[in-house]
Each structure stands twice: as structure tokens, then as C-alpha cells.
Amino acid sequence: MTPKAPNNGWWRGGVIYQIYPRSFQDSNGDGIGDLPGITARLEHVAALGADGIWLSPFFKSPMKDFGYDVSDYCDVDPMFGTLDDFKVLVARAHDLGLKVMIDQVLSHTSDQHPWFTESRASRKNPKADWYVWANAQDDGTPPNNWLSIFGGSAWQWDTRRCQYYLHNFLTSQPDLNFHNPAVQEALLDTVKFWLDLGVDGYRLDTANFYFHDAELRSNPGRGAPDLDKPDPAVNPFNPYGWQWHVYDKSRPENLVFMQRLRALLDQYPDTTMVGEIGDDDGLARVAEYTAGSDKLHMAYCFDLLGDQRSTAFLHGTLERFNAVVGDGWPCWALSNHDCERSASRWGGTPPNPQLLRLAAAFQASLRGTVCLYQGEELGLPEAQLAFEDLQDPYGITMWPEFKGRDGCRTPMPWVADAPHAGFTTGAKPWLPVAATHTALAVDQQAGHAHSLLSYFTQLLHWRRQQPALLHGRMTLLPLHPQVLGIVREHETSQGTQRLLSVFNFSDQAATLALPPEWAVAAPLLGSGLSGALLDANTLHFEPWGGLFLQA
């Protein structure tokens, strides 16, 4: 058995900054962000206080789903640069103290991948069973009722083989057959390729989608959503949420493959994996996939990526997290490239600056790893795009009720007075720079003590000095109508650090009497959080106010 390489656990309690390469910085004027552009802007990420970056896909791809449809796992798409550009990026990141994680899309490929070209050519070829093929039912309909996340059946008829193939996403993203050992070996080889080039870890796209039910049993229905009582976990305009996804994902065999992935990463020092978990019970699946130190290092689900941010909702989510996750390790995100930006979802229109500060402090207080999405530190709201500007096939298909993901993917604003806010010198960026983003550009906020960027920077650097926030266990104060209280405790060589984070998640003033065990607590300054005062063991909150205390 190969011995494990040492791991310093940098990711445990760290801050990971997600970069969407198409929209971070264009270096050559073609309107599309690229690897040299990212390299040129890494100092911004390091100064912010991040520990590592996560790069969304930059592999060769026809870009039907903007890189999440891979046609070559072991090369850079020319629109982003070259392998040498990637090596320069990794070296520069490491010089700045940043780890580099890349987005690995293992559940499916592009239909232009050579593997699929061979697989669909006939029912008898060396890769015939590398994808999920199935015969039609007697009436010609698909093998079962599985649905694509992007709408309609998850099965596409192919005239070459006169069979259906499975696609959980676009028809141009056929699913690989993980029941075939050769497929697993080929994918593990691609993971090893980038580890050998010096990457420090992976974000695994759709990590619980790899295996399907070998018997192709239909999913049970859950019924159409009640539009009068919406479920935040279900998109009412997408029938995908009308099923319980028992057979098309989160299969038990998936955990065995996760163990194989972990064994591979354990051969490389200081590496990590974070998995994206989309499931009917996300927290339970996070627990399952991160328990026992032999599968994923960490995982995230979508509990905090919805519209709800009431005290009752947040308290209930964290209470359930404490109950089910055990020794597992979460990664908490409030925004990413697939959902409406948190500044709009949580902050309103226009976003409330005090609420954005509170949300950041709340995220920094949770047991787990923090994941920030580019522009979140600037308070960028969701961009409003015209239909003719859309690029996302998801939004184009479901317009106008669902506008897709382009609104969170528009270019990063760097210089307010420059064309296209400094993102590109070209005539036109791939998506327009939002007018609401220009005044929030980096150059308008950097060095200004009261800007949101300065607040994020202060908060993240302060957090690094608080062992309880990085590593401590987490408990909650009893439910309060307005105030959420999070207790973090951690034993150090200097003794136990006990921190209490308190947040008024309402637009009304609030008071909270401290529990007796916190009677000697005092405000812990330096985070930049404001809007609350301690007076005679009673906390007085402004709307959206918060405070850190230490016993």
C-alpha cells in the first residue's frame, strides 16, 4: 500500500476564491478572459486574504456549456492559452502563497470528445460501453423517466446506434459509464496528469452524479410544486424538481470511486478536493461524502445558495448541519457561477451594504471552508441582460421566467473609467459589463477604508488570527426571532478560545440578553463588523448589525 503524502490541511478553515476564466481578465483583446489575464490579477486575490483559487474549466471544449463539456481533459483550450500559460499561472500563484485548484468535470464529456465519437460509431467497438447507452422501450420512448437538469428527458436518441444515450445536462454532454472499470482508469489518469503539473487540488463538478442505477429504474415522483408555498430547493419552472432522484444519481457505488480518487490525491502533499453536491438532501449527502477521511476532503451543497436568509431558516440549516455532518467538512458558498449573485438574492435591489457585510461575517463564522466567487468582495449585484445578449443555453431555453446563469458571469470590473471596466481592450466582451458594476470596480474600492472590498480584506485577514473560527466546533444559541448566535470553541496551546458571533438578520432593531455563560464576554474588535453594542450583558443591534464577542 502506497504511504500517504503529508498534508498540512491548509484547506481546513481556509478561503478559496473562485475564478470564472472567461470573465476575470482578457489579456489579448479577444473579449474572453484567459490564463495570462488571471496570472496578471492574482495579486488582487492574494491581497484579499484568500488561501487558494478555484479555476472553472479551461480545458479544450466546444463551449456548448462554457467548458463544462470537455473534449480533451489534458490540454488547455486555445481561447484560454496554452499549457505553458497554465504552468506560469501555477508558479505565480505559489509565489504569492496561493494554492491552485482546478474544476474537474468527470461525470460527462462533450459529444465531440474522441471517446464519444468512437462509442457512438457502433455497438461493437473498444469504447462501445464507455457511455450510458440503452434500448428504447417497445413504444420507442426513452428507457425510463429520468430528466435533464436543463429541461426535458435525460435521454437522447442516436441514429448511429439506434439507441438512447444518457445526458443529465445538455444533449451535447453525454454521461460516462462509471460501471465500466476502463472509464474509471482513464479518468484517474487525467486527474493524475494535472497533479503532476503541480495543481493543489480539485473542485469536482456534479460529484454525486458519476454512477447511475445499472437497472435503469425510474425515479419516484414528488409531484408538481405548490406555487403558493414554494420550496426554495425546487425551481418551479423546471420539472426536474418534480422527482425524487433516487436512481439517476447519488448511488452507493459512487462512494467507492470517491475512495479511489482520495487514494490518488493522498499520494501528493497538501492536496485537497471539494465536491459539488446537488441532491434532494444536500447536507446528508455532504456528510456521507466527507465522513471518515477517505473520500472527499470537503463538499458543498446548495442550502445557502437560495433566496432564504431569515434567522429561522439559517438557524434551522445550521442546526441540521450539526445533527448530520459529524466529522465531515463542508465548504460554504453564498455565490457561484451557477446561481444569482448573493448581493441581489440576499441584499435586495439595490443591495443593502450593511447586509452584505453581515452576510460575509456570517459566512466567515461557520465551521468549514469559505468559498468566495469573483466580484463578491465588490458587492456586485446580478447583471440584468437583454435576451439577445444571453449566451447560456439554460437561460435561452427557459426565458423569461428563468434567465439562466449569465447574470452572475459577466466580466469583472477592474477600472471604472476604462473601456469595458478594464476587463478587455477589445471591441466587445463575450458578455457585456453591467452598468451597475462600473462604479463598484476594484480601482474605486481599493484603498478606501469604508468600501466593501476593504471590509472583506480586513475580515479575512482578521479571521486568520482566530483559531476558533478556523478549526473550532460549532454550536448555536437558542432560536431568536431576529438574532442568530453562533458559538465557536477551539483548544490551543494558550488555552481555549471561545467566540460568539451574533447577527441581526432583520431590517429592524433588536436586542438580545446574553446567556449566563457569556456574562463576562467582551467585544472582539478588528473584524470590521459593526452595528451592535454590548451594554450590561444586553446586546443592542441596528438593522443588519452584528458583533463578535470573546469570553
C-alpha positions, -999 to 999 in steps of 0.1 A, spaced: 0 0 0 14 34 -10 20 56 20 2 89 23 20 121 15 19 147 43 -10 171 43 -9 204 62 -46 209 60 -44 244 45 -79 239 31 -95 232 65 -109 266 75 -92 283 46 -107 307 20 -110 296 -16 -116 322 -43 -135 310 -74 -124 324 -107 -145 321 -138 -118 323 -165 -140 337 -193 -148 367 -172 -118 375 -150 -93 393 -173 -88 393 -210 -51 397 -219 -52 396 -257 -82 417 -266 -105 390 -280 -132 397 -254 -127 365 -235 -108 361 -203 -78 338 -203 -50 323 -182 -24 351 -187 -51 375 -176 -57 355 -145 -20 355 -137 -18 392 -141 -46 397 -115 -35 371 -89 -21 399 -66 -57 411 -61 -67 376 -48 -37 373 -25 -41 408 -11 -78 399 -3 -67 372 21 -76 340 1 -56 308 6 -63 294 -28 -81 298 -61 -105 275 -79 -104 278 -117 -136 269 -135 -128 247 -166 -103 259 -191 -99 225 -209 -104 221 -247 -141 223 -253 -167 232 -280 -181 255 -253 -217 244 -256 -218 247 -218 -188 270 -215 -161 245 -206 -183 221 -186 -184 200 -218 -148 187 -221 -133 174 -254 -98 169 -241 -91 166 -204 -53 171 -207 -50 203 -227 -59 240 -225 -84 254 -249 -67 279 -272 -91 306 -262 -76 305 -227 -40 300 -237 -16 271 -235 -2 245 -211 28 267 -207 5 296 -197 -10 273 -171 24 264 -157 32 301 -154 -1 307 -136 6 280 -111 42 292 -104 29 328 -99 1 317 -76 26 296 -55 49 326 -53 20 346 -38 12 319 -13 -19 308 -32 -29 272 -38 -44 263 -72 -75 241 -76 -90 232 -109 -125 222 -119 -127 186 -130 -158 175 -149 -158 137 -146 -195 127 -149 -198 136 -186 -178 148 -216 -186 168 -247 -202 148 -276 -171 159 -295 -147 140 -272 -129 113 -292 -142 88 -266 -178 95 -275 -170 97 -313 -158 61 -310 -185 50 -286 -214 61 -308 -199 47 -340 -212 12 -333 -224 -12 -306 -192 -32 -310 -161 -12 -306 -135 -8 -278 -154 21 -263 -189 10 -270 -197 7 -233 -179 39 -222 -211 59 -221 -246 51 -209 -265 35 -238 -299 19 -236 -325 5 -259 -359 22 -264 -390 8 -248 -414 -12 -270 -432 20 -280 -400 38 -289 -399 60 -258 -369 65 -236 -357 38 -212 -372 55 -181 -384 88 -167 -351 104 -159 -349 141 -166 -322 165 -177 -314 194 -154 -317 217 -184 -352 205 -192 -368 175 -209 -358 139 -210 -323 129 -199 -322 105 -229 -312 114 -265 -319 92 -295 -288 85 -316 -293 73 -351 -259 57 -354 -265 30 -328 -303 33 -328 -302 36 -290 -306 63 -264 -277 78 -245 -279 94 -211 -273 131 -206 -280 147 -172 -273 181 -187 -273 192 -224 -277 167 -251 -241 176 -261 -229 163 -227 -232 125 -227 -227 108 -194 -198 84 -189 -205 49 -178 -187 45 -145 -198 9 -142 -170 3 -168 -136 -1 -150 -118 12 -180 -136 45 -178 -126 49 -142 -89 42 -150 -89 67 -179 -104 95 -157 -80 88 -129 -52 92 -154 -65 127 -163 -66 136 -126 -30 125 -122 -19 145 -153 -27 178 -136 -14 167 -102 19 161 -118 18 196 -132 15 210 -97 -21 216 -90 -31 216 -53 -65 201 -57 -98 198 -74 -133 211 -74 -153 182 -86 -183 192 -107 -215 172 -100 -196 149 -77 -226 127 -69 -237 122 -105 -210 98 -116 -229 65 -112 -264 57 -124 -286 28 -114 -275 -2 -135 -311 -14 -138 -323 20 -151 -352 21 -127 -374 52 -130 -374 78 -102 -404 81 -80 -424 113 -85 -427 140 -58 -455 160 -76 -457 194 -91 -445 222 -67 -471 243 -48 -466 278 -62 -484 292 -32 -459 276 -9 -426 275 -29 -399 251 -19 -365 270 -21 -348 238 -32 -371 234 -63 -372 256 -94 -409 257 -101 -403 263 -138 -382 231 -142 -398 197 -139 -365 182 -128 -376 191 -92 -408 170 -96 -389 138 -90 -371 122 -61 -337 115 -76 -331 80 -62 -318 62 -92 -301 87 -115 -275 100 -90 -261 96 -55 -257 59 -60 -237 39 -34 -211 28 -59 -202 65 -62 -186 64 -27 -162 36 -38 -149 57 -67 -145 87 -43 -122 65 -22 -102 57 -53 -99 95 -61 -89 102 -25 -62 75 -26 -47 91 -57 -47 126 -41 -32 112 -9 -1 105 -29 5 142 -34 14 165 -5 -10 192 7 -37 185 -19 -75 186 -14 -108 180 -31 -142 198 -28 -172 182 -44 -203 199 -57 -233 181 -43 -267 185 -59 -292 163 -41 -326 161 -26 -309 161 8 -277 181 3 -265 182 39 -269 145 44 -250 138 12 -222 162 23 -219 142 54 -218 109 35 -192 121 10 -168 138 36 -170 114 65 -142 92 75 -112 109 58 -112 85 29 -134 102 4 -138 140 -3 -119 164 19 -149 187 18 -181 193 -1 -208 219 -6 -245 218 -13 -270 245 -22 -286 252 11 -272 288 13 -274 294 -25 -311 301 -24 -332 332 -16 -339 325 21 -318 342 47 -342 347 76 -329 340 111 -352 310 114 -340 295 81 -303 300 88 -307 286 124 -326 256 111 -300 249 84 -271 251 108 -289 230 134 -295 203 108 -258 206 97 -247 200 133 -270 170 135 -260 152 104 -225 162 92 -205 147 121 -168 146 113 -174 157 77 -161 191 65 -183 215 45 -174 243 21 -198 272 24 -206 294 -6 -232 322 -9 -225 327 -46 -210 309 -76 -212 307 -114 -245 288 -114 -268 310 -92 -279 346 -89 -253 367 -71 -258 369 -33 -258 407 -34 -291 406 -52 -305 373 -37 -298 384 -1 -290 421 -4 -320 433 -24 -324 459 -51 -303 479 -47 -281 457 -24 -281 469 12 -243 475 21 -248 467 58 -265 434 49 -236 424 25 -212 430 54 -233 409 77 -235 381 52 -197 380 48 -192 379 86 -218 351 89 -200 330 62 -167 336 80 -182 323 113 -193 289 101 -175 256 108 -160 248 74 -141 264 45 -152 296 29 -156 299 -9 -159 333 -24 -170 339 -60 -152 366 -80 -168 400 -76 -185 390 -43 -159 411 -25 -170 441 -46 -207 436 -38 -216 431 -75 -253 426 -80 -268 403 -105 -264 418 -140 -296 423 -160 -292 412 -196 -313 415 -227 -324 383 -243 -302 390 -273 -271 392 -250 -276 358 -235 -251 330 -240 -263 304 -215 -283 277 -232 -302 271 -199 -314 307 -198 -322 308 -236 -344 277 -232 -362 288 -201 -365 326 -208 -382 347 -195 -393 330 -162 -357 318 -157 -330 339 -171 -302 315 -168 -267 320 -154 -253 348 -175 -262 374 -149 -236 361 -125 -210 355 -152 -204 390 -166 -169 404 -167 -151 415 -136 -148 453 -134 -113 464 -127 -110 501 -137 -142 522 -138 -131 547 -164 -115 522 -188 -134 507 -217 -154 477 -205 -142 485 -170 -107 473 -178 -117 437 -185 -107 438 -222 -91 462 -247 -112 445 -274 -142 460 -291 -167 437 -273 -165 413 -244 -183 380 -246 -209 393 -222 -215 430 -216 -201 447 -185 -231 456 -164 -237 493 -159 -244 487 -122 -209 472 -118 -187 500 -131 -190 522 -100 -180 491 -79 -148 485 -99 -117 474 -80 -99 508 -85 -129 526 -70 -128 505 -38 -91 496 -33 -76 517 -5 -109 532 6 -114 524 42 -152 522 41 -155 502 8 -168 466 8 -135 454 -7 -116 469 23 -141 453 47 -137 419 31 -99 422 32 -100 432 69 -124 405 78 -105 377 60 -71 387 74 -86 391 109 -102 356 106 -68 340 100 -59 350 136 -89 334 152 -83 296 158 -118 291 169 -132 303 135 -107 282 115 -109 250 134 -134 251 163 -165 231 170 -198 250 164 -230 253 185 -259 277 183 -277 299 207 -314 292 211 -336 304 182 -344 341 184 -369 359 161 -342 382 147 -307 373 160 -286 344 150 -259 334 176 -230 311 166 -206 297 192 -171 285 181 -147 269 205 -112 256 200 -84 244 223 -50 260 216 -16 258 234 -26 291 251 -60 278 262 -95 275 248 -107 303 225 -145 308 228 -161 332 203 -197 342 199 -208 356 165 -242 374 167 -261 387 137 -293 406 134 -307 392 101 -336 416 100 -343 452 89 -355 462 124 -335 470 156 -332 441 180 -320 432 215 -305 400 229 -298 392 265 -265 373 267 -268 338 282 -252 335 317 -222 316 304 -214 347 283 -218 372 311 -181 381 310 -178 383 273 -163 414 256 -164 426 220 -137 412 199 -126 441 176 -107 441 144 -131 423 120 -147 455 107 -182 442 116 -204 469 131 -240 477 141 -242 463 176 -233 474 211 -229 455 244 -244 472 274 -249 455 308 -249 420 293 -275 430 267 -267 434 230 -284 462 211 -285 458 173 -291 481 145 -309 466 114 -284 442 98 -260 447 127 -236 422 142 -208 417 166 -181 392 176 -175 385 213 -149 366 232 -154 350 266 
